[in-house]
Every structure is written in C-alpha cells, then in structure tokens.
Amino acid sequence: TVKDKNGMIISFINSLFDQFGSSITVPKTGILLHCRGKSFSLKAGHPNQIYPRKRPLHTIIPGMIGQNQNIVGSFGVMGGHYQAAGHAFILSQILDFCLSPQCALDLPRIYPNNGTLDIEGNFDLDLIEELKNKGHKVNYPALPIGGGQIIINDIDNGISIGASDWRKDGIALGL
C-alpha cells in the first residue's frame, strides 16, 4: 500500500500463487507463469470446474477504506484463501475494537481450513484447549497465516499511519 504527497493512495497485490509460483517458464522468454489454474476443480458439477473461457477462483483482493465520501485507508492481506477472512479480521480489529493498524496486524491468527483450525503458535493456549475440548481439529501450520500492510489517513489530525506485517515481506509507504 502506498500514499503520495497529494493524498493519492493505492493498494496493490501481486501474486504468482503458492510460495514460488509454478516454476514454469515460457521457453526462450524467461517469463514465469503463475499457477492460478491450480484452483480449478476437475470434479464434475463443482462451481469452480475447469471449463473453456472460465477463470479460476483467485484471492487477489486489494482493499480501500472509505468514510464520509473520503478514502481514509488502503490495505491488503495476502495468504491464499485466508485473504478474504484476513481482510475482515483486520478491519474488525481496527473499526470494531479500535486497535491501531500495527496492533491489528500483529495479533495471532486462526483460520478454518477444510475442517481443521489452522492456528499460529503464539495463540492463547487455554483458548486452544477449549477449542480442542469442543471437538475442533487443530493444526499448527509451518508458515505464518497471511501477511499485510495498511495505511490509514487520520483526516482530523492530518497524518497517515502505516503498518506492515512481520509475517511477510512488504512495506506501507508514504511518499
């Protein structure tokens, strides 16, 4: 996410899918192909079944925050299928619980993933035990869940607040 001196603000997300993209290059060009096609289903009748001229499900979701006809922020949360849930989680922490953007990004994350709860290792252990006692399957993923950057414009005070997640490379940049 970037904001310039004139207040123009951009949220941009770039992805090759998976950790290193597809590892397939176009011969004689060196162009690396993404592997979004991996999201297609081969199962007949599936909503994301592969079909001519159909695009695969994807999660490239740059975000903007509006208030009273003004853009007051830009953000992006990466992380595959976590992305939409991540957007909702981060926005809720800022708007509903009045956390700073950096505090919202730094919180431990949990994500329901195909019947199992992916939980980051720094999550509250008592809460994890409660979830297990209620029958939830718990997984501790090897990599952190998602990652993001945010810029919020504090219009009343004439300042911008930037935050960047420790989980991924990236930057919230004011120029």
HELIX and SHEET records of a PDB file:
HELIX    1   1 ARG A   36  SER A   39  5                                   4    
HELIX    2   2 TYR A   82  LEU A   95  1                                  14    
HELIX    3   3 PRO A  101  ASP A  106  1                                   6    
HELIX    4   4 LEU A  125  ASN A  133  1                                   9    
SHEET    1   A 3 ILE A   9  ILE A  10  0                                        
SHEET    2   A 3 VAL A   2  LYS A   3 -1                                        
SHEET    3   A 3 LEU A 173  GLY A 174  1                                        
SHEET    1   B 4 GLY A  63  GLN A  67  0                                        
SHEET    2   B 4 ASN A  70  MET A  78 -1                                        
SHEET    3   B 4 GLY A 147  ASP A 154 -1                                        
SHEET    4   B 4 ILE A 159  SER A 164 -1                                        
SHEET    1   C 3 ILE A 110  ASN A 113  0                                        
SHEET    2   C 3 THR A 116  ILE A 119 -1                                        
SHEET    3   C 3 LYS A 137  ASN A 139  1                                        
END                                                                             
